[in-house]
Amino acid sequence: MTNGQTTSREHPGIFKRIFLEFARIRLAVWILIAMFIVMIVGSIFPQGYDAEMYVSSWGEETYESYARWGLLNLFHSPLFYVLGALLLVNLVACSVVRWAGRRGTGPGVTVPPEHARTFTIHGGDSEKRALRALKLRGYRVMAAGNGLVTARKGPWPEGVSLLYHLALALAIVGFVISALFSFEGSLTLYPGEPVDVPTTSAETGAVRLFGASVDTTRHITMTLNEFITEWELHHEKFYPKDWKSDVTVVDEDGERHDFLIEVNVPLRVAGLTFYQMAYEQTFNVVVLVDSVEVEWVEAQAYAPFTLETVGGTFFPSTLRVGTLFQRGTEPRPIIPHIPLKWQAPRAADGDTTNVPPPSMHGGGDRVELGDLSVEEPLPVGDVRLIMESPYEGSILTYRHDPGVPLLYIAITAFLAGLAVRTYWPSYRVSLWIDGDRGSLVFRATGILGEPEDIEDALVQEISAGPTSASRAAR
């Protein structure tokens, strides 16, 4: 440094450097971003349901893929726990550093702390020169007199901190309201069959804790008009595109409303939020011998079934029905069909007269038979199978949670305040003047700033002669 400036900058040891890294606000930001991403993924993939529910919604292969990557239990995963622990350590370290940084730099302290930066002020009128240099660089002088000058530049850090601390308090209120008054449930809708859905519940935290009375007769009525299934065909494989429930809701006042519920587009009505969770698929399997019906059974997707006229066990997959979308062609109706597998009977299972030939047994493993369809009979051994009456029902989950609006407000305010505090530079200056001797404590927040350069420039401006100050003003 020039102009008589002296600076002592310590190089902390490795443990102190690690501690200071944990105390960085930018670390908190990255942790919160990671947690936010995890929460977004957790809102896309429903969490904590039974495997059967996922299989009925997506199919066994898709479910196993998502489960393998841990996408269905994110909030109890080691990743989420590690992020939470890191955030806790970061908050503790930040609090320690903030508490230590306040010591010895308050407005009532007339003696500069040991870690203050010292320099020489040239040209006389040291306090006036310091005030002028601060104002020229956009600082707001908060106090001046008795050899001490304090000034700020940028947003008020304490006020911004108060904002997101209040947001955290509001979030806690939202969590408490959710814990006391939220409830959830599920229902299965079939076309033309109305179902009553309660808008209140006696199974809430408030009832359990305080014995509050609840009118459990209040409800709305929901009827499924049509369950709309959409598929995409890509490289000769079917991929689910969307599921939609066209419903009619009769509210508590008797008024009718039509709504469309689809995946990731929930319905909010009467204080309830409905989500398209899954579907239920049923169909009849008809056994034909020489074009004569000899047996039929009712089956469900993903539910194994047996036939008296055919040995072994049949394993259906997902019923493909609805509308097919394929690139370069117009959407078209799907001929209802379902992939079917078969497993040979064991020797102890009894009569095996009508089982498929030994070449299909596959050593006891499941064998791909093909598609069971409503149009083309599927040959199995000496008989043929055909599908009749394919049928789909819609499975919805619903939740009543009055704390959610507060949580939305709290999270928005918290992230806004944290972003301002983290990115927008803010500087605070404490300057002690004793004759031509200056002692400076410079505190900076906001990762978009350049605190060392700005501190050096400010010290240069205060300590320089009148010519330098005049050029800076121009």
WOSULKA-V552483 format. One record per residue. RES is the residue in one letter. SS is DSSP state (H for helix, E for strand, L for the rest). PSI is psi as a letter, one per 40 degrees, with the letter a starting at -180 (NA if undefined). OMEGA is omega as a letter, one per 30 degrees, with the letter a starting at -180 (NA if undefined). Layout:
RES/SS/PSI/OMEGA
RES/SS/PSI/OMEGA
//
This chain:
M/L/i/a
T/L/a/l
N/L/f/l
G/L/e/a
Q/L/i/l
T/E/h/a
T/L/h/l
S/L/h/l
R/L/h/a
E/L/i/l
H/L/h/a
P/L/i/l
G/L/i/a
I/H/d/a
F/H/d/l
K/H/d/l
R/H/d/l
I/H/d/l
F/H/d/a
L/H/d/l
E/H/d/l
F/H/d/a
A/L/e/a
R/L/h/l
I/H/d/a
R/H/d/l
L/H/d/l
A/H/d/l
V/H/d/a
W/H/d/l
I/H/d/a
L/H/d/l
I/H/d/l
A/H/d/l
M/H/d/l
F/H/d/l
I/H/d/l
V/H/d/a
M/H/d/l
I/H/d/l
V/H/d/l
G/H/d/l
S/H/d/l
I/H/d/l
F/L/h/a
P/L/h/a
Q/L/i/l
G/L/e/l
Y/L/i/l
D/L/i/a
A/H/d/a
E/H/d/l
M/H/d/l
Y/H/d/a
V/H/d/l
S/H/d/a
S/H/d/a
W/H/e/a
G/L/i/a
E/H/d/a
E/H/d/l
T/H/d/l
Y/H/d/a
E/H/d/l
S/H/d/l
Y/H/d/a
A/H/d/a
R/H/d/l
W/L/e/l
G/L/f/a
L/L/e/a
L/L/e/l
N/L/f/a
L/H/d/a
F/H/e/l
H/H/f/a
S/L/i/l
P/H/d/l
L/H/d/a
F/H/d/l
Y/H/d/l
V/H/d/l
L/H/d/l
G/H/d/l
A/H/d/l
L/H/d/l
L/H/d/l
L/H/d/l
V/H/d/l
N/H/d/l
L/H/d/l
V/H/d/a
A/H/d/l
C/H/d/a
S/H/d/l
V/H/d/a
V/H/d/a
R/H/d/l
W/H/d/a
A/H/d/a
G/H/d/l
R/H/d/a
R/L/h/l
G/L/e/a
T/L/e/l
G/L/i/a
P/L/e/a
G/L/e/a
V/L/h/a
T/L/e/a
V/L/h/a
P/L/i/l
P/L/i/a
E/L/d/a
H/L/e/a
A/L/i/l
R/E/h/a
T/E/i/l
F/E/i/a
T/E/h/l
I/L/h/a
H/L/i/l
G/L/e/l
G/L/i/a
D/L/f/a
S/H/d/a
E/H/d/l
K/H/d/l
R/H/d/l
A/H/d/a
L/H/d/a
R/H/d/a
A/H/d/l
L/H/d/a
K/H/d/l
L/H/d/a
R/L/e/l
G/L/e/l
Y/L/i/l
R/E/h/a
V/E/h/a
M/E/d/a
A/E/i/l
A/E/h/l
G/E/i/l
N/L/f/l
G/L/e/a
L/E/h/l
V/E/h/l
T/E/h/a
A/E/i/l
R/E/i/l
K/E/h/a
G/L/a/a
P/L/i/a
W/L/h/a
P/H/d/a
E/H/d/l
G/H/d/l
V/H/d/l
S/H/d/l
L/H/d/l
L/H/d/a
Y/H/e/l
H/H/d/l
L/H/d/l
A/H/d/l
L/H/d/l
A/H/d/l
L/H/d/l
A/H/d/l
I/H/d/l
V/H/d/l
G/H/d/l
F/H/d/l
V/H/d/l
I/H/d/l
S/H/d/a
A/H/d/a
L/H/d/a
F/H/e/a
S/L/i/l
F/E/i/a
E/E/i/a
G/E/a/l
S/E/i/l
L/E/i/l
T/E/h/a
L/E/h/l
Y/E/i/a
P/E/h/l
G/L/e/a
E/E/h/a
P/L/i/l
V/E/h/l
D/E/h/a
V/E/h/a
P/E/h/l
T/L/e/l
T/L/i/a
S/L/i/l
A/L/e/a
E/L/f/l
T/L/i/l
G/H/d/l
A/H/d/l
V/H/d/a
R/H/d/a
L/H/d/a
F/H/e/a
G/L/f/a
A/L/i/l
S/L/i/a
V/L/h/l
D/L/g/a
T/L/e/l
T/L/e/a
R/L/h/a
H/E/i/l
I/E/i/l
T/E/h/a
M/E/h/l
T/E/h/l
L/E/h/l
N/E/d/a
E/E/h/l
F/E/h/a
I/E/h/l
T/E/h/a
E/E/h/a
W/E/i/l
E/E/i/l
L/E/h/a
H/E/h/a
H/L/f/l
E/L/e/l
K/E/i/l
F/E/h/l
Y/E/h/l
P/E/h/a
K/E/d/a
D/E/i/l
W/E/h/a
K/E/i/l
S/E/h/l
D/E/h/a
V/E/i/l
T/E/h/a
V/E/h/l
V/E/h/a
D/L/a/a
E/L/e/l
D/L/e/l
G/L/e/l
E/L/i/a
R/E/h/l
H/E/i/l
D/E/h/a
F/E/i/l
L/E/h/l
I/E/h/l
E/E/i/a
V/L/h/a
N/L/e/l
V/E/g/a
P/L/i/l
L/E/h/l
R/E/h/a
V/E/h/l
A/L/f/l
G/L/e/l
L/E/i/l
T/E/h/a
F/E/h/a
Y/E/h/l
Q/E/h/a
M/E/d/a
A/E/a/l
Y/E/i/l
E/E/h/a
Q/E/h/l
T/E/i/l
F/E/i/l
N/E/h/l
V/E/h/a
V/E/h/l
V/E/h/a
L/E/h/l
V/E/h/a
D/L/f/l
S/L/e/l
V/E/h/l
E/E/h/l
V/E/e/a
E/E/i/l
W/E/i/l
V/E/i/l
E/E/h/a
A/E/i/l
Q/E/i/l
A/L/h/l
Y/L/e/l
A/L/h/l
P/L/i/l
F/E/i/l
T/E/i/l
L/E/h/a
E/L/d/a
T/L/e/l
V/E/h/l
G/E/i/l
G/E/a/a
T/E/h/a
F/E/i/a
F/E/h/l
P/E/i/l
S/E/b/a
T/E/h/l
L/E/h/a
R/E/h/a
V/E/i/l
G/E/b/a
T/E/h/a
L/E/h/l
F/E/h/l
Q/L/h/a
R/L/h/l
G/L/e/l
T/L/i/l
E/L/i/l
P/L/i/a
R/E/i/l
P/E/i/l
I/E/h/l
I/E/h/a
P/E/h/l
H/E/i/a
I/E/h/l
P/E/h/a
L/E/h/l
K/E/i/a
W/E/i/l
Q/E/h/a
A/L/i/l
P/L/i/l
R/L/i/a
A/H/d/a
A/H/e/a
D/H/e/l
G/L/a/a
D/L/h/l
T/L/f/a
T/L/d/a
N/L/f/l
V/L/i/l
P/L/i/a
P/L/i/a
P/H/d/a
S/H/e/a
M/H/e/a
H/L/d/l
G/H/f/l
G/H/f/l
G/H/e/l
D/L/i/l
R/L/h/a
V/E/h/l
E/E/h/l
L/E/d/a
G/E/a/a
D/E/h/l
L/E/h/a
S/E/i/l
V/L/e/a
E/L/d/a
E/L/h/l
P/L/i/a
L/E/h/a
P/E/h/l
V/E/h/a
G/L/b/a
D/L/e/a
V/E/i/l
R/E/i/a
L/E/i/l
I/E/i/a
M/E/i/l
E/E/i/l
S/E/f/l
P/E/h/a
Y/E/h/l
E/E/h/l
G/E/i/a
S/E/h/l
I/E/h/l
L/E/i/l
T/E/i/l
Y/E/i/a
R/E/h/l
H/E/h/a
D/L/g/a
P/L/e/l
G/L/e/a
V/H/d/l
P/H/d/l
L/H/d/l
L/H/d/l
Y/H/d/a
I/H/d/a
A/H/d/a
I/H/d/l
T/H/d/l
A/H/d/a
F/H/d/a
L/H/d/l
A/H/d/l
G/H/d/l
L/H/d/l
A/H/d/l
V/H/d/a
R/H/d/a
T/H/d/a
Y/H/d/a
W/L/h/a
P/L/h/l
S/E/h/a
Y/E/i/l
R/E/h/a
V/E/h/l
S/E/h/a
L/E/h/l
W/E/h/a
I/E/h/l
D/E/g/a
G/L/b/l
D/L/e/a
R/E/h/l
G/E/i/l
S/E/h/a
L/E/h/l
V/E/h/a
F/E/h/a
R/E/h/a
A/E/i/l
T/E/i/l
G/L/h/a
I/L/e/l
L/L/e/l
G/L/i/l
E/L/g/a
P/H/d/a
E/H/d/l
D/H/d/a
I/H/d/l
E/H/d/l
D/H/d/a
A/H/d/l
L/H/d/l
V/H/d/l
Q/H/d/a
E/H/d/a
I/H/d/a
S/H/e/a
A/L/i/l
G/L/a/a
P/H/d/a
T/H/d/a
S/H/d/l
A/H/d/l
S/H/d/l
R/H/d/a
A/H/d/l
A/H/d/l
R/L/NA/NA
//
